[in-house]
């Protein structure tokens, strides 16, 4: 009898042990933080630090992180717009096992292997401002400031209005591999052929993300093509560089300068009449939206197939495929440029 009782005790203990093990294997409910209750670690990298555009992005990212409350934000990157200087940051953040990496890419293909390795280590990866190669990088979403079509068409329409539909124009871009600029140029060429077939692009120059080089290249354009009627500056440093060259050449009001940059960088050129219109989006909002997307991707609340996304003070924004869209481009002129502080 005693032996039978001992066997029953052993069996009962085994059952309790199995129940306890089963409870330990049940995953905790998702709370948007780590299993220890720590904040989500989000690392955001610009193309380069220290310019007005990405300073504004940083402001927006910090605003969102503070508003959300459960974000441990790192904002860091290279001081030059070079992809080989971005890769070490990605590798370091991957080793640190951050939750999300968000990158504005200087080269869509060269950066992709590092992003792919991060994904393989369990780090979420999104891009913003300038995309990586979606297939090669494995990135989950691209936070796009506006569609390439909207930006390209807005640039060309503005140039036609200022320089004429049959103007000879030049483009001062960024690097030859810059994904956004190449996409905009492709739209611009196609749209010109459709709507302004007499408009002619005489040259495209690539100063990298260097305002001084944009200035000197525009000087060369004005000398080499004396009949040029307009210059596009399609990066946040190319535009002020091109405008400065036109102003110093004494051609303000004679050569139209149209492009993309921050109101802060362009205000002086707008005030003196060298530039009539600045086309851009709000980079503060872009940084803000990027952090909201990073959190949603990490928590699993933003998934493939979504068509809209709730982003704090921005309200509902559109999701098209694997792109989250900030909205249409804005125009800044002498009438409204003082209203913006980025």
C-alpha positions in Angstrom: 0.0 0.0 0.0 2.8 2.4 0.9 4.6 1.6 -2.4 1.4 2.4 -4.3 1.1 5.7 -2.5 4.7 6.6 -3.3 4.0 5.9 -7.0 1.0 8.2 -6.9 3.1 11.0 -5.3 5.7 10.6 -8.1 3.1 10.7 -10.8 1.4 13.8 -9.3 4.7 15.6 -9.1 5.4 14.8 -12.8 2.1 16.2 -13.8 2.7 19.4 -11.8 6.1 19.8 -13.5 4.7 19.4 -17.0 2.0 22.0 -16.2 4.7 24.4 -15.0 6.9 23.9 -18.0 3.9 24.4 -20.3 3.2 27.8 -18.6 6.8 28.9 -19.1 6.7 28.2 -22.8 3.7 30.6 -23.3 5.0 33.8 -24.9 4.1 37.1 -23.3 1.6 39.4 -24.9 3.1 42.0 -27.2 3.3 45.4 -25.5 5.5 47.3 -28.0 8.5 47.0 -25.7 11.0 44.2 -25.1 10.2 41.3 -22.8 11.9 43.1 -19.9 9.7 46.2 -20.4 12.6 48.2 -21.9 12.0 50.7 -24.6 12.2 49.9 -28.3 15.7 50.9 -29.6 15.4 52.7 -32.9 18.5 53.8 -34.8 17.9 56.5 -37.5 20.6 57.4 -40.0 20.6 60.3 -42.4 22.6 60.5 -45.6 24.9 62.9 -43.8 24.7 65.0 -40.6 25.1 68.7 -40.3 22.9 70.1 -43.1 19.6 71.9 -42.6 17.5 69.2 -44.3 18.6 66.3 -42.0 18.7 68.5 -39.0 15.0 69.0 -39.6 14.5 65.3 -40.0 16.2 64.8 -36.6 13.8 67.3 -35.0 10.8 65.4 -36.2 12.3 62.0 -35.2 12.9 63.3 -31.6 9.5 64.8 -31.5 7.9 61.4 -32.3 10.1 59.5 -29.9 9.2 61.8 -27.0 5.5 61.7 -28.0 5.4 57.9 -28.2 7.3 57.5 -24.9 8.5 53.9 -25.4 11.3 54.7 -28.0 15.0 54.9 -27.2 16.1 56.9 -30.2 19.6 57.1 -31.7 20.1 59.6 -34.5 23.6 59.3 -36.0 25.4 59.0 -39.3 28.3 60.1 -41.5 29.5 63.7 -42.0 29.8 63.0 -45.8 27.1 61.7 -48.1 29.0 58.4 -48.8 27.6 54.9 -48.6 30.9 53.4 -47.4 30.6 55.7 -44.3 27.1 54.5 -43.6 27.8 50.8 -43.6 29.9 50.8 -40.3 26.9 52.4 -38.5 24.6 49.6 -39.7 27.1 46.9 -38.7 27.6 48.4 -35.3 23.8 48.7 -34.7 23.3 45.1 -35.9 25.9 43.9 -33.3 24.1 45.9 -30.6 20.8 44.2 -31.6 18.8 47.3 -31.9 15.1 46.8 -32.6 14.9 48.9 -35.8 17.3 50.5 -38.2 16.0 53.3 -40.4 18.3 54.6 -43.2 18.3 57.3 -45.8 20.5 55.5 -48.4 23.3 57.1 -50.4 23.5 54.1 -52.7 20.6 51.7 -53.0 22.7 48.7 -54.0 25.9 49.2 -52.1 24.1 49.5 -48.8 21.8 46.5 -49.3 24.1 43.7 -48.2 24.7 45.4 -44.8 20.9 45.9 -44.4 20.3 42.3 -45.4 22.7 41.0 -42.7 20.8 43.1 -40.1 17.5 41.5 -41.2 19.1 38.1 -40.9 20.1 38.9 -37.3 16.5 39.7 -36.5 16.7 43.5 -36.7 13.8 45.3 -38.4 14.9 47.5 -41.3 13.1 50.4 -42.9 14.3 53.2 -45.2 13.2 56.8 -45.5 14.0 59.7 -47.8 16.1 57.5 -50.2 15.4 53.8 -50.6 17.6 50.8 -50.7 17.2 48.0 -53.2 14.0 46.3 -51.8 14.9 42.8 -52.9 18.6 42.9 -52.1 18.2 44.6 -48.7 15.1 42.9 -47.4 13.9 46.2 -46.0 10.3 46.1 -44.9 9.0 49.6 -45.7 10.2 52.7 -47.4 8.9 56.0 -45.9 8.7 58.2 -49.0 8.3 61.9 -48.8 6.1 62.0 -51.9 5.7 60.0 -55.1 8.6 60.4 -57.6 5.9 61.3 -60.2 4.6 64.2 -58.1 8.0 65.6 -57.5 9.3 65.3 -61.0 6.3 66.8 -62.5 6.2 69.7 -60.0 9.8 70.6 -60.9 9.3 70.6 -64.6 6.0 72.5 -64.5 7.7 75.2 -62.3 10.6 75.5 -64.7 8.3 75.8 -67.7 6.4 78.6 -66.0 9.6 80.5 -65.2 12.0 79.8 -68.0 9.6 78.9 -70.8 8.3 75.7 -72.4 11.2 75.7 -74.9 14.0 76.5 -72.5 17.4 75.0 -72.5 18.0 73.7 -68.9 20.7 72.0 -66.9 20.3 69.6 -63.9 22.6 69.7 -60.9 21.9 66.5 -59.0 23.6 64.6 -56.2 25.7 61.4 -56.8 25.3 59.3 -59.9 23.9 56.5 -57.8 21.5 58.6 -55.6 18.2 56.7 -55.8 15.8 59.6 -55.4 17.5 61.9 -57.8 17.8 59.2 -60.5 14.1 58.5 -60.1 13.1 62.2 -60.3 15.3 62.7 -63.4 13.7 59.7 -65.1 10.2 61.3 -64.4 11.4 64.7 -65.5 12.7 63.5 -68.8 9.6 61.5 -69.6 7.3 64.4 -68.5 9.2 66.9 -70.6 8.9 64.7 -73.6 5.1 64.5 -73.1 4.2 68.0 -72.1 7.1 70.3 -73.1 8.8 68.5 -76.0 10.9 71.7 -76.9 12.5 71.9 -73.5 16.0 70.6 -73.7 18.4 69.2 -71.0 21.9 70.3 -72.0 23.8 68.6 -69.2 23.4 66.7 -65.9 26.1 67.3 -63.3 26.8 65.2 -60.1 28.4 67.2 -57.3 27.7 64.5 -54.7 26.2 66.0 -51.5 28.6 69.0 -51.7 27.3 72.5 -51.9 30.7 73.9 -53.0 31.0 71.5 -55.9 27.4 72.3 -56.9 28.3 76.0 -56.9 31.4 75.5 -59.1 29.6 73.1 -61.5 26.9 75.6 -62.0 29.5 78.3 -62.7 30.9 76.0 -65.4 27.4 75.4 -66.8 26.8 79.1 -67.2 30.1 79.5 -69.0 29.8 76.5 -71.2 26.1 77.0 -72.1 25.6 80.8 -72.3 22.1 80.3 -73.7 20.9 78.1 -70.8 17.6 79.6 -69.3 17.2 77.4 -66.2 19.1 75.3 -63.7 17.5 72.5 -61.6 19.1 71.9 -58.2 17.6 68.6 -57.0 19.3 68.0 -53.7 19.1 70.1 -50.5 22.7 71.3 -51.1 22.7 71.4 -54.9 19.9 74.0 -55.0 21.5 76.6 -52.8 24.9 76.0 -54.5 23.3 76.5 -58.0 21.4 79.6 -56.8 24.5 81.1 -55.4 26.4 80.6 -58.7 23.6 82.3 -60.6 23.4 85.2 -58.2 27.2 85.8 -58.3 27.2 85.6 -62.1 24.7 88.5 -62.1 22.0 86.4 -63.7 19.3 86.6 -61.0 16.0 86.9 -62.8 17.6 85.9 -66.1 18.4 82.3 -65.4 15.6 80.5 -63.5 16.8 78.3 -60.6 14.3 75.6 -59.5 14.8 72.8 -57.1 14.4 71.0 -53.8 15.8 72.3 -50.5 14.7 73.7 -47.1 13.2 77.1 -46.7 16.0 78.0 -44.2 18.7 77.3 -46.8 16.8 79.2 -49.6 15.2 82.1 -47.8 18.0 84.6 -48.8 17.8 83.6 -52.5 14.0 83.9 -52.5 14.1 87.3 -50.8 16.6 88.8 -53.4 14.7 87.3 -56.4 17.3 84.7 -57.5 14.8 81.9 -56.7 11.0 82.3 -57.1 9.8 79.0 -55.8 11.3 76.3 -53.5 9.7 72.8 -53.8 10.0 70.4 -51.0 8.0 68.5 -48.4 8.3 69.0 -44.6 11.4 67.1 -43.5 10.4 67.5 -39.8 7.2 65.6 -40.7 9.3 63.0 -42.6 11.5 62.3 -39.5 8.3 62.2 -37.3 6.6 59.7 -39.7 9.7 57.5 -39.9 9.8 56.9 -36.1 6.1 56.1 -36.1 6.6 53.6 -38.9 9.6 52.1 -37.1 7.5 51.5 -34.0 4.6 50.0 -35.9 6.9 47.6 -37.8 8.6 46.4 -34.6 5.2 45.8 -32.9 3.7 44.1 -36.0 0.9 46.6 -36.4 2.1 47.8 -39.8 2.1 44.8 -42.2 2.2 44.1 -45.9 -1.2 44.8 -47.4 -2.0 47.9 -45.4 -3.5 50.8 -47.3 -3.3 53.5 -44.6 -1.5 54.2 -41.4 -2.3 56.3 -38.4 0.7 58.5 -37.5 0.1 60.8 -34.6 -0.5 64.5 -35.5 -0.2 63.6 -39.2 -3.4 61.6 -39.0 -3.9 58.9 -41.6 -1.3 58.6 -44.3 -1.4 56.5 -47.4 0.4 53.2 -47.8 1.0 52.0 -51.4 2.5 48.6 -51.5 5.7 48.7 -49.4 5.8 52.5 -49.3 4.4 54.8 -46.7 3.7 58.2 -48.3 4.1 61.5 -46.4 2.1 63.5 -49.0 2.3 65.8 -52.0 5.2 68.3 -52.3 4.9 71.8 -50.9 5.8 75.1 -52.5 7.6 77.9 -50.6 7.6 81.4 -52.1 8.3 85.0 -50.9 4.7 85.1 -49.6 5.0 82.1 -47.2 8.7 81.2 -46.7 8.9 83.1 -43.4 6.3 80.8 -41.9 8.7 77.9 -41.8 11.7 77.4 -39.6 13.4 74.4 -41.0 
